[in-house]
Structures are given as structure tokens and as C-alpha cells.
Amino acid sequence: MAHILIVDDEVNIRKVVREYAEFEGYEVTEAENGMEAVNLCRENDYDLIIMDVMMPRLDGYSACKEIRKSKNIPVIMLSARGEEYDKLFGFEIGVDDYVVKPFSPKELMARVKAVLKRNKPAEDNSSADRFVFEGLEVDISGREVYVNGQKASMTPKEYDLLFYLVKNKNIALSRDKLLEEVWGYDFFGDDRTVDTHIKMLRNSLGEYRKFIVTLRGMGYKFEAV
């Protein structure tokens, strides 16, 4: 049973999300601000965090960055603001998903399932999940990437995107296909999200960005021997 931490200063929102989450069979813990969430994460392990952006004492973005210093817990961010800048900033600090208020609790639960599924540990640690392309080493089972021997530091979404590209190397992948497979649901946003994450991923790969080829008007592919 997955344990979810719900962080929001609005009692009614916490109540609604808790009801739907418990109906889906999840264990739930609540926090009313970012500071409380950080302290809870220091003392406990959670499978997923659903966190509001605007909260007293410590906002959601700051809380997420603080939590990520010690634990890599998937985060779905809630916000009344839907501007592209806010979403992209969230993705850059490692947020797994971004939901704009008011939202459908059923849609939120669908996203929860998708994020939990993507972050489920691999059962098979065979060498088939380890790839080497010149100085780029990709360990899918271990969720690790090395660039010229140095461990890369990437956001959870960058890892997911790279792993999917590598597992489908030399195959042309449309933006819609990447959204469907990497984000795990029918994405309700702009496909520029893919372009933004590709840009972030290329920056993380340094000279080996060359392996990610842009297919004009379509999408991308990981091109390697």
C-alpha cells in the first residue's frame, strides 16, 4: 500500500484529496504547510507527496527543494496559477507533475497512479537494463546515469525521458508518444513540455547531447549504434 503525504493549508482540499486517496487504497498523512512537510519527510518515508505551492511558513517549491536534499520522493504540485513559467520552474526543481486548481479529484488520482507506476523499483536488475554509449552510461534498473565517469544529477522526469529514449533507441518518437508514455496519461497541457525537458536533458548530458536527435515537425529519437 502506497503512503501519500498531502500538503495544503486549505483544510477542505486536504479532506477531499484524502477521501479519494483512501478510497483508492492509499495510506494518507496530512501537513498544513511546507515546514511541517519537511519535518515529516525527515522522520518518515513516503511513496508520493501531493503539495500546494502557496502556503504559509514555507512554500511548496522551497519545501520540495529541501526534501530533495535527503530523499527522492515523487511530488505532484498543486497550484491556483497555471502560467507556463510556474510549471516549468516546478519541473526544473524536480516536480513530477503539476495540477492546476480547481482540479478534478479523479484526474488527480489518475496522475497519482501514473507517477507511482513510473517510480516503482524495477524487479529485474539484469545487464539488459544497462547501456553504454561512448562515455555515457545509462543504468535503467539503478536509475543512474554517468557522463564520462561522473554521476549525472537530473530531475526524475529527465531520467524517465532518457530511459524511454534509450529503450527505444533509433526509433522515431513523436511528442504525443513521449507525452503518453513518459508522462503516463493523456497530457492536458502543451507539447512544448517535451521540448523543455529535452533541452534540460541535453544540458545534463553535455557532449553526449548529440545522441538525442530532433526530428523536425515530429519529435525526437535517441540515435546510437
Helices and strands as residue ranges (DSSP letters): E 3-7, H 11-23, E 27-31, H 34-43, E 48-52, H 60-67, E 75-79, H 84-92, E 97-100, H 105-118, G 127-129, E 130-133, E 136-139, E 144-147, E 150-151, H 156-167, E 173-174, H 175-182, H 192-205, G 206-211, E 212-215, E 219-222
